[in-house]
Amino acid sequence: MKIAILNQPQDPMAAAEEQRGSVAIVNWELARRLAERHEVTVYAPGAPGQPAVETWRGIEIRRTRFAAKYVHKAVQLVAGRLRSKYPYAFSPLYHREYYWQVARDLRTRSFDVVHIPVQLQMGALLKQAAPKAKIVLHVHQDELAHADYDFLHAHLAHFDAIVTVSEFVSQRARARFPEFARRIYTIGNGVDIVRFHPHPMRARVLRPSRLLFVGRIAPDKGLHLLVAAFNTLVRERPDLELTLVGKPGMMPFDVISTLLKDDPALENLREFYGRTPLGWLTKEVVGQRNSYVAHLRSLLSPDAAQRIRFVGTVPLDELTRLYRESDLLALPSVWHESYGLPIAEAMASGIPVIASRCGGVPELVDDGVTGWLVPRLDVEALLHGTRELLREPRRLREMGDAARLRAERLLTWERSAQRLERAYLGLDPELEAPRRRALAPPS
């Protein structure tokens, strides 16, 4: 097959194995596996110094030249305060210049599949540009369960297949749009089990003391809850350390308010975006990169402040080292994580996980076997679970070993790419039922 994969308009693509942004990582890892059997072209916005066309290990990267990235970001901040049927990211104006450039190029080429993440409103444009190709939508979040029904229905009709990152997302989409159910496939995400692997000397650790968080430093990830639990834990464990990996970056309010529509958890996040126009200006606009980090630092006790590290974004080699040298990954998300790439990476590294029981997380974590799941927003449960896991080094190591085995069996990019191929070929998604049962958490 000749396959075109579109990256998101805000994320450049490097001709190497290290990408920035979760969707860019997913697109690249899938492209790498698909390129072993198919002709793959990846479209992405150009960054300074990058050539317009580049080939890397069989993947052709074609880059657009003009982008109004900061204009769209500014509009999205304002849109977050307006009442709309859908987030600005679903507007026909959203990075329209990027999709126009891609569509123009598609008209000059021949593809069997055009694969687009998230922006379903561009389906008609791409269908017109590549009328003989199958148009495939890749859903990374749970917006199909929440955004305006009529809007979604009209745009979903343009897609030949809809692939999602978890059964959580697929089931809710099938329930809301039963007429499209046979087009919806769960392909999951994956992890590179060669790059992410356990530390060979890990079994010698006698007293676990290293907590790790990986992801955006943002309210929806529940780091204020983790800090509250950490304040108590450091009083009990003076050797305990917490490392936070990731850059500050709040999810746009129009997106988070859609994903948490009618969910009481939204109220827990509202204060971080500002409840008044002045609060919005100081927190989400001017202070988008530092207001939440400043809030986290203000919550830390003096002892905890000495035992926490904000390391920002790190190179891939450093990230894999941090996983291997940690004892427990914490992901106390407030929103419903559709998948959770850091969970898969930690499990492949032989590290158990304590995470919120939400979204697609239970499909990754076998509760009590490869990690511990706690209710969202429950600091006491988070504190208790972390304390108990760190108290039993042998159990922690057994969980880590089980996590690695589960990653090897169920969470590889190769498996995800194979499931994506089934969607491209239009095979019946009901044939995937045995796999869904295998991934389901034990009752």
C-alpha positions in Angstrom: 0.0 0.0 0.0 0.9 3.6 -0.5 0.2 5.4 2.8 0.2 9.1 3.7 0.3 9.9 7.4 -0.4 13.5 8.4 1.3 14.9 11.5 -0.5 17.6 13.5 0.1 21.1 12.2 1.9 22.3 15.4 4.5 19.5 15.5 7.5 19.3 13.1 8.9 15.9 12.3 12.6 15.1 12.5 14.2 12.5 10.2 15.3 10.5 13.2 13.8 8.3 15.9 13.3 11.0 18.5 10.1 13.1 18.2 8.4 15.7 20.4 4.7 15.5 21.3 2.7 12.3 21.9 0.9 12.3 18.5 4.1 12.9 16.7 5.7 10.0 18.6 2.8 7.7 17.7 2.8 8.7 14.0 6.5 8.2 13.7 6.6 4.8 15.4 3.7 3.5 13.3 5.3 4.9 10.2 8.6 3.1 11.0 6.8 -0.3 11.3 4.5 0.3 8.3 7.5 1.3 6.1 8.9 -2.2 6.5 6.0 -3.5 4.3 4.5 -0.4 2.5 5.4 2.9 0.9 5.0 5.5 3.6 4.9 9.3 3.3 4.7 11.5 6.4 3.4 15.1 6.0 4.5 17.6 8.7 5.0 21.3 9.2 8.5 22.5 8.4 10.9 23.8 11.0 13.8 26.2 10.4 16.7 24.4 8.7 14.7 21.4 7.5 14.5 20.5 3.8 11.1 20.4 2.1 11.5 16.7 1.3 13.6 14.2 3.1 13.9 10.4 3.1 14.9 8.4 6.2 15.0 4.6 6.2 12.3 4.3 3.6 10.0 7.0 5.0 9.5 10.1 2.8 8.9 13.3 4.9 7.2 16.1 3.0 7.1 19.4 4.8 4.8 22.4 4.4 6.3 25.9 4.4 3.8 28.3 5.8 2.2 28.0 9.2 0.4 30.6 11.4 1.1 28.6 14.6 1.0 31.5 17.1 -2.1 33.0 15.5 -4.0 29.8 16.0 -2.7 29.5 19.5 -3.9 32.9 20.4 -7.4 32.3 18.8 -7.6 29.0 20.7 -6.9 30.8 24.0 -9.8 33.2 23.3 -12.1 30.4 22.1 -11.6 28.5 25.3 -13.7 31.2 27.0 -16.5 31.1 24.5 -19.4 28.7 24.5 -19.2 26.7 21.4 -20.5 23.4 20.1 -16.9 22.1 19.7 -13.3 23.2 20.5 -11.5 25.5 18.2 -9.3 22.5 17.2 -12.3 21.3 15.3 -13.0 24.6 13.6 -12.6 24.6 9.7 -10.2 27.5 10.3 -7.8 25.6 12.5 -4.4 25.5 10.8 -6.3 25.6 7.5 -3.2 26.8 5.7 -1.4 23.6 6.7 -4.1 21.3 5.5 -4.5 23.3 2.2 -0.8 22.8 1.5 -1.1 19.0 2.2 -4.2 18.7 0.1 -2.6 20.5 -2.8 0.3 18.0 -2.7 -2.0 15.0 -2.4 -3.7 16.0 -5.6 -0.4 15.5 -7.5 0.3 12.0 -6.0 -1.5 8.7 -5.6 -2.1 7.1 -2.3 -4.2 4.1 -1.2 -4.6 5.5 2.4 -4.6 9.0 3.9 -4.3 8.9 7.6 -5.1 12.0 9.7 -5.0 12.4 13.5 -7.6 14.3 15.5 -8.9 17.0 13.0 -11.9 15.2 11.6 -13.2 18.5 10.1 -10.6 18.2 7.4 -11.9 14.8 6.2 -13.9 16.3 3.3 -11.0 18.4 2.1 -8.7 15.4 2.1 -11.3 13.2 0.4 -11.6 15.8 -2.4 -7.8 15.9 -2.8 -7.4 12.1 -2.8 -10.8 10.7 -4.0 -9.5 7.2 -4.6 -7.8 6.8 -1.2 -9.3 5.5 2.0 -9.4 8.3 4.5 -8.7 7.2 8.0 -9.2 9.2 11.2 -6.9 8.5 14.2 -8.7 9.5 17.5 -6.3 10.1 20.4 -8.8 11.4 23.0 -12.4 10.9 24.0 -14.0 13.8 22.1 -16.3 11.5 20.1 -18.2 10.9 23.3 -18.6 14.6 24.2 -18.5 17.1 21.3 -21.7 18.1 19.5 -23.5 15.1 18.0 -24.6 16.7 14.7 -21.2 18.2 14.1 -19.4 14.9 14.7 -21.9 12.8 12.7 -21.6 15.0 9.6 -17.8 14.8 9.6 -17.4 11.2 10.5 -19.3 10.2 7.4 -16.2 11.2 5.3 -14.0 8.6 6.9 -13.6 5.0 5.7 -12.2 3.9 9.0 -11.7 5.4 12.5 -8.9 4.1 14.6 -8.5 4.7 18.4 -5.9 4.3 21.1 -8.1 2.3 23.5 -11.2 0.3 23.9 -12.4 2.9 26.3 -12.5 5.4 23.4 -13.9 2.9 20.9 -16.7 1.6 23.0 -18.0 5.1 23.8 -17.8 6.1 20.2 -19.6 2.9 19.0 -22.3 3.5 21.6 -22.9 7.0 20.5 -22.6 6.3 16.7 -23.8 2.8 16.2 -24.1 3.4 12.5 -20.3 3.8 12.3 -19.5 1.0 14.7 -18.1 -1.3 12.0 -15.7 1.4 10.9 -14.2 1.8 14.4 -11.0 -0.1 15.3 -9.0 -0.2 18.5 -5.3 -0.2 17.5 -3.8 1.1 20.8 -0.4 2.7 21.1 2.8 1.0 21.8 6.3 1.1 23.3 9.8 0.3 21.9 10.6 -2.7 24.2 14.2 -2.7 23.0 14.9 0.9 23.9 12.8 0.9 27.1 14.1 -2.0 29.1 14.8 -2.9 32.8 18.0 -2.0 34.6 20.1 -5.2 34.9 21.0 -4.4 38.5 17.5 -3.4 39.6 17.0 -6.5 41.7 19.6 -5.3 44.1 17.6 -2.3 45.2 16.8 -2.9 48.9 14.9 0.3 49.8 12.8 1.9 47.0 13.0 5.7 47.1 12.6 7.1 43.6 9.2 8.3 42.3 8.9 9.4 38.7 6.3 11.4 36.7 6.5 11.8 32.9 4.2 13.9 30.9 3.0 17.5 30.5 3.3 19.6 33.7 -0.4 20.4 33.7 -3.4 20.4 36.0 -5.2 17.6 34.1 -2.3 15.3 35.0 -3.1 15.7 38.7 0.4 16.8 39.8 -1.1 19.0 42.5 -2.5 15.8 44.0 0.8 14.0 43.7 2.6 16.9 45.5 0.0 16.8 48.3 0.7 13.1 48.8 4.5 13.7 48.4 4.5 16.2 51.3 3.3 13.5 53.6 5.5 10.8 52.2 8.7 12.7 52.7 8.0 13.1 56.4 7.9 9.3 56.6 10.7 8.6 54.1 13.5 11.2 54.3 15.3 9.4 51.5 12.3 9.7 49.1 12.8 11.6 45.8 10.3 12.7 43.1 11.4 13.6 39.6 9.0 15.4 37.2 9.9 15.0 33.5 8.1 17.1 30.9 7.4 20.7 29.9 4.7 22.9 31.2 1.7 23.1 28.9 -1.9 23.3 29.9 -4.5 21.6 27.7 -6.6 24.4 26.1 -9.7 25.0 28.2 -12.1 24.5 25.4 -10.6 21.0 24.9 -10.6 20.0 28.6 -14.1 21.4 29.2 -15.3 19.3 26.3 -13.5 16.1 27.4 -14.8 16.6 31.0 -18.3 17.8 30.0 -20.8 17.1 32.9 -17.9 15.7 34.9 -17.4 17.0 38.5 -13.7 16.8 38.0 -13.8 19.8 35.8 -14.4 22.0 38.8 -11.1 20.7 40.3 -9.2 22.1 37.3 -11.1 25.4 36.8 -9.1 27.4 39.3 -5.9 26.7 37.4 -7.3 28.5 34.3 -8.7 31.5 36.2 -12.4 32.0 37.1 -12.4 35.7 36.1 -11.2 37.5 33.0 -8.2 38.8 35.0 -7.5 35.3 36.3 -7.7 33.8 32.8 -5.3 36.5 31.6 -2.7 35.9 34.3 -3.0 32.1 34.5 -3.8 30.7 31.0 -2.5 33.4 28.7 0.5 35.2 30.3 1.3 32.5 32.8 0.6 29.4 30.7 4.2 28.2 31.0 4.7 29.0 34.7 1.5 29.6 36.7 0.9 25.9 37.3 4.5 25.2 38.1 4.5 28.1 40.5 1.4 26.7 42.1 3.0 23.3 42.6 6.1 24.9 44.2 3.9 26.8 46.5 2.3 23.6 47.7 5.6 21.9 48.6 6.7 21.7 52.2 10.3 22.8 52.9 11.3 19.1 53.2 9.5 18.2 50.0 11.0 21.1 48.1 14.5 19.7 48.7 13.4 16.2 47.4 11.7 17.1 44.1 13.3 17.8 40.7 11.7 19.6 37.8 13.9 18.5 34.9 11.8 19.6 31.9 12.0 17.9 28.6 15.0 15.5 28.4 16.6 13.6 25.5 15.4 10.1 24.8 18.5 8.5 26.2 18.1 10.4 29.4 14.4 9.5 29.6 15.1 5.8 29.3 17.8 6.1 32.0 15.4 7.9 34.4 12.8 5.1 33.9 15.4 2.4 34.6 16.6 4.1 37.7 13.2 4.8 39.2 11.1 2.6 41.4 7.6 3.7 40.7 5.8 5.8 38.1 3.0 8.0 39.3 0.2 9.2 36.9 -2.7 10.6 39.0 -4.6 12.0 36.1 -7.8 14.1 36.7 -9.1 13.7 33.1 -9.7 10.4 31.5 -6.4 9.3 29.9 -7.2 7.7 26.6 -4.0 5.6 26.8 -1.0 6.9 28.7 2.3 6.5 26.8 4.4 7.0 30.0 2.6 4.0 31.5 3.7 1.7 28.6 7.2 3.1 28.7 7.5 2.5 32.5 6.1 -1.1 32.2 8.6 -1.9 29.4 11.3 -0.6 31.7 10.2 -3.0 34.4 8.7 -0.2 36.6 5.3 -0.7 38.2 2.7 2.2 38.0 0.4 3.9 40.4 -2.3 5.7 38.4 -5.8 6.9 38.3 -8.4 4.4 37.4 -9.7 6.2 34.4 -10.1 6.1 30.7 -7.9 3.5 28.9 -5.5 3.1 31.9 -7.1 -0.1 33.2 -6.4 -1.7 29.7 -2.7 -1.2 30.4 -2.3 -1.8 34.1 -3.3 -5.1 35.5 -4.4 -3.8 38.9 -2.5 -5.4 41.8 -0.2 -7.3 39.4 1.6 -4.7 37.3 0.6 -1.7 39.3 -2.0 -0.1 41.5 -5.0 1.9 40.4 -6.7 4.5 42.6 -9.8 6.7 42.1 -9.4 10.1 40.5 -8.9 13.1 42.8 -8.4 10.8 45.8 -5.2 12.0 47.5 -5.6 9.6 50.4 -5.9 6.6 48.1 -2.8 7.9 46.1 -0.9 8.4 49.4 -1.9 5.0 50.7 -1.1 3.1 47.5 2.3 4.8 47.1 3.2 4.2 50.7 2.3 0.5 50.5 4.1 -0.2 47.3 7.3 1.5 48.5 7.1 -0.4 51.8 7.4 -3.8 50.1 10.5 -3.9 47.8 10.0 -7.5 46.9 6.4 -7.0 45.8 7.5 -3.9 43.9 10.1 -5.9 41.9 7.6 -8.6 41.2 5.1 -6.1 39.8 7.9 -4.6 37.7 8.8 -8.0 36.3 5.1 -8.6 35.5 4.8 -5.2 33.9 7.7 -5.9 31.6 6.2 -9.3 30.5 2.8 -7.6 29.8 4.6 -4.9 27.7 6.4 -7.6 25.7 3.1 -9.5 25.1 0.6 -6.7 24.5 2.1 -3.2 24.1 4.6 -3.3 21.2 4.4 -0.9 18.3 4.5 -3.9 16.0 1.2 -5.1 17.3 -0.3 -1.7 17.0 0.9 -1.4 13.4 -0.6 -4.8 12.5 -4.0 -3.7 13.9 -3.7 -0.5 11.9 -3.1 -2.5 8.7 -6.4 -4.4 9.4 -8.2 -1.1 9.6 -6.6 0.0 6.3 -7.7 -3.2 4.7 -11.2 -2.8 6.0 -11.3 -6.1 7.9 -14.2 -6.5 10.3 -13.4 -4.9 13.6 -15.5 -7.6 15.3 -12.7 -10.0 14.5 -10.7 -8.1 17.0 -13.0 -9.2 19.9 -10.6 -11.9 21.2 -7.8 -9.3 21.5 -10.1 -6.9 23.3 -10.9 -9.6 25.8 -7.2 -10.3 26.3 -6.5 -6.7 27.0 -9.5 -6.3 29.4 -8.6 -6.0 33.1 -9.6 -9.0 35.2 -13.0 -8.8 36.8 
